[in-house]
Each structure stands twice: as C-alpha cells, then as structure tokens.
Amino acid sequence: MNIKTADHFEYVLRLGDNALILGQRLSEWCGHSPFVEEDVAMANTALDHIGRARMLLTYAGEIEGKGQSEDDLAYKRHEAEFKNFLIAELPIGDFAFTIVRQFLLDAYHYYLFDGLTNSADDKLAAIAAKSVKESRYHLRRSSEWLIKLGDGTKESHEKMQSSVDRIWRFNSELFEYDDIDRAAASAGLAPDMAAVEASWQRSVDETLAEATLNRPESAPLAASGRAGRHTEHLGYLLAEMQHLQRAYPGLSW
C-alpha cells in the first residue's frame, strides 16, 4: 500500500469514531425501548457498533505508532479531535427518529464494509468481513421497521415522514470526498465510493417507496464532523462517555 501513515491512520480513525459514537447513542435506548424484544435488539446493535469501534480504534493506534490504545483514543480526545459523521451524534429522539437514522447508516455501512472486504489492507479487510455480516442484519431489521411504521397507521406514517424530513440533510456528509478519501482510494485501501453511493441511493429509494415515505430534497451541511466541526450534542455525549476516565485518570478494573 502506498499511503502516508497519517492518512492511513485518519481513514481508519474515522471508521472507528463513527462506530463508537453511534454505539454510544444507541446504548441510550437500553431500558427505554418500546418493548422487551426491541430493548434487547437495540442493545445488541449498540454492542455490535462498540465492538467494531474497539477493533478499528485499536488498529488505528497501531498504524499511528505512538502507543495509543483503543481506550486512549476513545476517552482522552477532545470534541474537535473526533472525526465521526454528524448524523451519528444527534440525540436519539423518539423511536421513529432512531429507526430512520439507523436505516440510513445501516445501508451506508453495509455497502461500505462490503467494499472494504476487498481492501489492500488485509487487517482492515478482515474487520470489514466481520462488520458486513452485522451490517446485513442491522439493515434488514431497520428496513423492516421503516416499512412497518411508514406504511402503518396515519400517526406512525406522519412520525416517520417527519423524522425523514428532519434528518435528511445530514446524509450529504456521507459521500463528501476529501484528500484522505482520495489517498485511501488511490492506495486500494478504500472501495469505489461512487459504487457505494449508487448502491446506497438505490437501496434507500426502494425502501422509502415501499414505506410510502417521500424523499426530501438534498441540502449541504454547514459543518463537517470529519473536519472536527460538530454539533453541540457531541460535547454532552463525550462528557458522559468519558466521565470516569476524566475523573479518575488511568482507572482500570
């Protein structure tokens, strides 16, 4: 692979941050889901993302070569140092909002990790091979909920459409390409993102149509989480997630 260490580190770090922040958000549903089976399903999905984050952040630390562990990267960085998508850090809202976000990101992750199984980076390809299996299940589950609620009662349809309308502009960040993406693609590290985007668009359009939900017009975002510019919500999330490590540095058990 012909890629600078800093670019390699940044690419893997972004993947890890998305998994970590989304997993942390989903964990907030534990004990608060609509019914017991869904409570278990949501918690398991959160654990899948946290497990993915552990693998990716551990590998990012190895690439960087400065002795940072997964815990260092998760608990000792400040808000501006996180490179996750803004959509991942948004508050969970109601069940409709969470399902819409999960569907959009599940589709993205499924096609992304499917492409990453062919990465020139053997370790990243191995992580992707495990992640794509989880993402396939996640996508099936969120798609079923999207269709069930979108094409359900008048109230459930209105709540789902409202959630789609509110969250849609955050999709624009998923397929913005920068120098890190281009370097990763050139080195064979990353998949063809044009193909990933085409698959995502097709899957999203087909499922929205089946759910009788309208696709809003796309709009650019003023900020970019991958550039370290976040919503006000990330700071509160990190304050909770990092509390023990900040209060008791070096804590272990």
N, C-alpha and C positions, 0 to 999 in steps of 0.2 A: 504494500500500500504506500502510495506516495502522497502523504498528507502531513502537515505540520502537527506536532504534538499538541499545541494549543488548540488547533481546530478540531482535532480528534477528540480531545477532552471536552470541548464545548459541545460538540454534537451529541456525545453520549450523556453529558450532564443534562442537556435539555430534555432528553427522553426520560431520564430519571426524575427530574423535577416535575414533569407532567404527571408521572405515575404517583409520586409522593403526595403532591398537593391534592390531586383528585381522590386518592385513597383516604387522605385525612378528611376531606369534605364528606365523602360517603360514610365514613365511620360515625358521623354525627347523627345518622339515622338509627343507629343501634339503640333499641328500646323505644323508638318513636315511629316505627313503620306502621302502615295501616292494619296489618295483621301478622301473626307469628311467623308464618311461612315466608312472608316478604321481609320480615325483620332478619331472618336467617340468611335469605338470599342477598340482601343488601350488605350485611356484614361480611359474607363470604366474598362478594365482589370487591369490597374495600380491602380485604386481606390479599386478594389477588394483585391489586394495584400496589399495595405496600410491599409485597414480596418481589414484585417486578422492580420497584424502586430500589430495594436493597441490592439486587443483582447489578442494576445499572449504575448506582452510585458507588458501589464497591469497585466496579470495573473502571469508572471514571477516575477514581482515586489512584488506581494502578497506572492508568495512562498518564496522569499528571506527574506521578513520580515524586510527590512531595510528602508522602507519608500520611495523607488524609484518608480516614476511614469513611465508611458509609455514615456513621454517626456524626463525624466532623462535618461532613457536607450537609447533612440534614439539620443538625441542631446548632451549628456555630456560624452559619452565614446570616447576613442581614437581608432585609427585604429586597434591596436593589441587586443583590447577588443571585437571586433566584431567577431562572430562565423559563419558567412554565408559561403556557398559554393563559391568557386572562380568563377564558371560559372555565378553566379548571378551578379557579379560586373564588368564583362567585358563590355567595351563600346558597344553601340547599333549597331555600324557598319551600313551596309545597311539593307534594308528590308529583304533580304534573310537570313542574319545572325540572325536577331532578330527572324524570324519565326522558324528557326532551334532550337535556344536556347529555345524559348517558347514551342515548341513541346516536346523537351526532358524533360524540367522541368514540363510541364503540365502533361505528363504521370507519372512522378515521384510523383507529388503532388496528382494526382487523386488516385493512388493506396495506397499511404501513408495515406492520410486522410480517405480513405475508411476503412483501417485497424484501424485507430485511433478512429473511431466511437465506437469501442468495448473496448476502453481503460478502465482500472480500475479507472482512474482519471475521475470522472464524468464531471468536468468542461472542461477538455481537450477534452473529447468525444463530448461535446456539441459544442465546437468551431469547431471540425473536421466535425460534421454533417452539419454545415453551409458551411464550406470550401469545402467539397467534391462536393456540388451542383455547386459552382462556378467553381471548377476544371473540372467538367464534361463538362461544356460549353467551358471552355478555351481549353480543349483537343480537342473537336470537331472542334473548329474554327482553331486552329493551324494545326491540321491534314489535314483539307480541303485545307488550304493554301500550306502545304508541298506537297501534291499530285498535286494540280493545277500547282504549279510552277516547281516541279521536273519533272512532266510528261507534261510540256508545250512546250515552244519554245526551240530551241537549246541554246539560251542565258540564259533563265531562268533556264534551267537544269544545265548548267555549273556553274552559280552563286550559286545554291542550293548545288551542289556537293562540290564546293569549301568551302562553309560555313560548311557543314558537316565535311569535312576533317580537317578544322581549329579548330573546337570546340570539336571534338570527345574525345580528351584525357582528357578533363575536366569532362567527365562522371565518370571516375574512382573514384572520391571523393564521389559520391552519395551513394555508397554501401560499404564504408570503415567503419568497426565497431571498436569502442574503448570501454574503460571502462564505459563511460557514456551510450552508447547504450546497453551494456550488463546489466548494472544496471537497466535501464528503462525496458528492455525486461523481466528481472527476476521478476520485481515488477508488471508486467502486464500493465505497463504504455504504452509501445510501441508495435506495431504489430510485427508479424513474418516477419522480413525484408528479409528473404530468399524467402518468398512467394511474397512480394512486388517486389523484384528484378526479380523473374521469370515472373511476370505479366508485368513488365516494359519491359523486354527483348522481350517478345512475341509481345507486342503492337508495340514497336519500329521496330522490324524486319518486321512485317506485313505491317506497314505503309511505311517504306522505300522501300520495294519491290513494293508496289503499286505506289509509286512516282518514280520508276525506278532509285533510288539512291543507291549507293554502301555503305555498312557498312565498315568503316575503321577498322584496327587492333587497339585493345585497348592498351593503354600505361599508366604507372603510372605517377603521378604528383610529382614534387619535393617539393611542398609546400602543406599546408593544411589550408584552411580558418577556419575550425573548431578549429584548434590549434592556431589561431590568426596570421598565416603567410599568408599574402595576396599579390596580385599583386600590381604593382604601381598605378593601376587605382582606388583602393578604397580610397586612401587619397584624390584625387581630387574630387571624388563623395561626400565624407564627408565634405570637405571644403565648397562645395556649399550647401549641405543639412543642415549643422549645422551653417551656417554663421550668421543668425540673433541671435540665442541663444548665440553664442560665442561673438558676438559684443555687444549684449545687454542682459547680464545675467538676467534671471528671467522675461524676456519680456512676457507679456500676453495681450490679447485683447478680 
